[in-house]
């Protein structure tokens, strides 16, 4: 037999019931109409007559108040004996004793017992770092990122070393050292209102935050200028940790280039659940469909003319262009392939991502 859920009454409601009773309404009618227990009703009437308050603490007897005070004092004495004994036996600094017992006693009480201000406990001394050392660290982080990190990511890297600086101060240091990130201001891309008439729907539906590796992969192609002709790069990204797990480089923007990227994935393709791309002919064709069907991978295509449906791939390629392509020169396809693989390694193992709470993709995969 299920128990009825416990009801909670506000002070205003209690006062209203008492006022109705004092105005002449019968006790039995009030109890029945508002589904009250007789003991609850009588307690409210008594509280209204004695203290005028419906709070438990205001209606305690002198003996009850004394008992509560004695229990509180007893706990305080037990805490003092325990804390002082630990401080004497283990000879530890007062701060360490408080930290070791903060789940057992209140910090404010332990500070009072050990006679130290709370501010002294919360303050953690750090060795001062000179301005020259800070500038050196900012310069090194910026250099190691190959001019790709801005103030926000530099701030996170400094925090990992135990140095906390404001974004404003980091920007001042970068300006003083003439450190300019390769990134530019974001440009708004107008959305084309095309109608999706293809039979393959957008199953991803912009669910870019996935909770399992290989649950959903996204991809796209981009071009790279080489002397007098164009080369193409295909990257495949795992939405779980933004890791680039597939890569191919070639002269032609074809389905075969996409197939090479899929084949380069170092994981079992049977574990992949969803494969999402835009509606370019290099993706929406029989060759890719047959390959995905063979491994039981579900297809998903963006709505026609809507880049936001493949936003993670678009963002990855933007970073790829700004951080890598625009900073390099390539004379051969082999050179492009080698340098691209080097960048992808840096992206996966060393580049911190704001969407991953400033972790690297490999670190995120390791946690999973």
N, C-alpha and C positions, 0 to 999 in steps of 0.2 A: 504494500500500500504506500503510495507516494505521499510525502509530507508537503503541506502547503508552504509556499515560499514565505520567508519572514518579511513582514511589512515594516516599513520605516516611515515615521510620522514627523513632520516638521513642527517646530514650536508654534508657528502660526495656526496650524491645524489643531493642535492640542488646545490652544487658547480659544479657538472657535467653538470646539466641543464644550468646553467649560462654560463659555458665555451663553451658549444655547441652554445648558442645564440651569444656569442661574437665572435665565430669562423665563423659566417655567416649563421647559420641555421635559418630559418624563425620562428618567434614567433608562428604563427598559427600551423605550423607543429609540433613544440615541444608540444604545448598544446594538440593537437589531439592525437599524438603518445603516450604520457605518461599520457593521461587522467587527465590533470590538469585544474584548473579553471584559468581564466585570471587574477583575483585578486591575486591569490597565486603566479603565475608566475611573475607578476609585482613587488610583494613585495620582492621576492628573488633577482631580478635584482637590486632593489633600495638598499637593504641591502648590496649587494656585492659592490655597488658603494660608499656608505656612510661610513660604519664601517668595511666592509670586514668580518663581523660575521653574522651568521644566528640565533644566540640566541636572544630571546626576550629581555632579560635583557640588552644586549649590544646595543639595538636599541631603548631604551626609550628616550623620549625627556626630557629636563631639568625640565619641568613642571610635567611630569609623575613621574620622580624620586623624586621630592619634595613632591608630593602628597603621594607617597608610604611611604616616610620617616615620614611625618606628621601622617599618619594613624598608623604606627608602634609605634610612640611616644605616640599617644593618647591611644592605647591599653596598653602600658607600664604604663602610668599614672593611667589608670583605675585599672590595676592590683595592683599597689602600694597602692592606696587608699583602695581597697578591703582587701588586705592582712593586712595592718597596722591597719585598723579598726577592723578586727577579732582578731588580736593579742592584741589590747587594750581592746576590749569588753569582750572576753571570758577569757582573762588572761591565755591563754594556752601557753605551751612551743613552741618555734619557730618550732621545729621538727614536732609537732602535727599539727600546722597550715599548714605547707607545705604538709604533708600527706593528710590532709582533702581537699586540693585544687589541688592535683597533676593531676587530670583529667581535670582540668579547665585551669591551667597555666603551663608553663614550670618550671621544678624544678630549673634549672639554674637561671632563672629570679627571682624566689621567694627567692632563697638563696642570690642573689645580693641585693634584696630589704630589706631583714631582716639582711643583713650584717653577714652572716655565710658562711663558706666554704662548698662546696658541700660534701667534705669528712666527715665533721662533721654530715651532714644529713644522709649520707649512713651508717655511723658507728653506730652500735647498741651495746651499752655497755652490757656486760654479766658478771655475777659474776664469778670470777675465781674459778676453781675447783682444789683442791690439787691432787697431784699424788696418794696419799693414797686413796682418795675418788674415783678417776677413777679406780684404781685397784680393789677396793671393788665392784664397779658397774660392771666391766667386769667379776669378779668372780661370782657375783650373777646371771648375765644373763647366763653365761656358766652353772652354777649349775642348774638354773631353766629349762634350755633346756636339762638337763641330759646328758651333754657333746656332744650334737648334733650340736650346732651352732659353725660355724667357724668365722673367722675375719669379713667376709662380713656381715653376719647377726647380729653379735654383733654391728658392726658399725651402722646398720640401727636402732637397738634398742636404742643405745646411742643417735642417732639423734632425735629419738622420745622424748627423755628426754631433748633435747636442748643442747646436748654435741656433738660437731663435732671433730672427731679425724681421722687421716689418717689411712689407712689399715696397713701401715708400723708400725705406733706406736702401734696399737692394737696387731699386731703380736708380737712385742717386749714385750709387757706386758704379753701376753699369754705365751710366751717362758719363761719369768722371773718367772711367777707363775706356770709353768709346766702344763698348760692347753692344752691338746691335744684332738682335736675333734675325734669322733669315725669314721669319714669318712677317706677313703683312696683315693689314686689316681684312676681316672677312668680307666677302662680296656677296650680296644677296642674289640668289638665283630665282628668277621668276618661274612659277610653276605653269606648265602647259596643261591646259584642260583637255587632254585627249581621252577618248573613250576606250575602255579595255574590252576588246571584242575577241581576244584569243581564248582558246579553250582552257589554257593552264592558268589557274587563278593565283592571286597573291596570298599564299598561305602563311607567309611570315607575318604579314600585317603589322609591320614595324615593331615587332616584339624583339627588340635588339638586346635585351638583357636576358641571357639564357643561363640556366643553373647547372648544366651538365656539359662536359667536354663533348664536342662533335654533335651536339644536339641540333645546331643549325650553322651552316657555312654560307658565307656571302662572297661574291666575286664580281669582278669587272675587268676591263682592259684599259690600258692607257698607252700613249705614244711617247717615244723619246727621240729627239732629233739627233741624227748622226751624220755629220757632213752634209751631203746633198740628198739624203733619203731618211725615211722614218723606220724605226724599229718599234716593236710592241712588247709590252710586259703584261702578263696575267698573274694576279695575286689572288690567293684564296685565304679568307680570314675566318677563324673560328670565333663566333660571337661570344662564347663563354669567357674567353680571356683576351680577345683581340689579337691573338697570335696569328702570324702569317705562316700557315702550314703547307701551302702549295705555291709553286713558283714556276713560271716558264717564260722564256725570252725568244723572240723570233722576228722574222721580217714580215710575216703576213698576219693580218688580223682575221684568223680563221678558227673554226671549231677544233681543228687539230691542235692549235696552240692551247686552247682551253683543256683539251683532253690531256696534253702533256702536264699541265699544272695539276690536274686531278690525280694523275698517275704518280706525281712527285710527293703526294701526301704520305708521310711516314707512319701512318696509322692504318688499321684495318678499315677499309671502306665500308664494310658491313655494319660498322658501328655508327656511321653517319646517318642521321635521320632526315634532315632537310637541306636542300641545295638551292639557294636563292640567287637570282641575278636580274639584270634588266632585260629588255626585250630585243637586244641586238641579235642579228641573225647568227652570229657566232655562238650564241647560247641556245636559241630556240631552233634547234634542228635535230634531225634524226640521229646523227652520230652521238651527240651528247645524251639524248633520250635513251638510246639503247644501252649506253654505258651505265647510266644511273639505274635503269631498270634491272640490269644484271646484278647490281649490288643491293637492290631493294631500297634505293634512296628516292625520297619524294621530291618532285620538282616544284619550284615556286618562282613566279615571274612578277616583276614590278608592274604597276599600272602604267600604261603607255604614256610617255612624256612626263613622268613624275619621279625625279631623282631622289626625293625624300624617302621613297619606299626602299631605297638601297643606300641610306644615309651613311652607314658605317663604312661601306666600301668607298663611297665618295670621299669621306673624311680621310680614310687611309691613303687614298691616292693623292689627295691634296698634300698631306704630310710627306708622302713619297717624293712628290715633285719639288716642294719647297726645301725640304731638308736634304735631299739627295740629288735629284736630277739637275736642278738649277745650279748646284754647287760643283758639278763635275763636267768633264769633257770625255767623250768616248770616240775612239777611232775605229774600233772593230766590235762586232757582235759578241765575241768572246770576252772582250774587256768589259762590255756592258753587263754580261752575265756574271762575271766574277765580282764586280763591284756591287751589283744588285744583291747577290747572295751575302756579301759582307754587310751591306746595310740591313738586310732582313735579319741577320744574326744579331746585329746591334739592337734592332727593333724588338726582337723577342727576349733577349737576355739582359739588356742594359737600359732601354728606354722606359722611363716611368710614364704611366698613362693616367690622366686625371679621371677617366671613366672607371679605372680599377683602383680608385683611392690611392693613387700615386704608387702603385706597384708595377713591376714588370710582368709581361704575360707569362713568362716561365715561373715566376714566383707565385702568381695566381694559380697556375695549373698545379704547382707543388702543394699548395694548401688544400686543393680539392683532392 
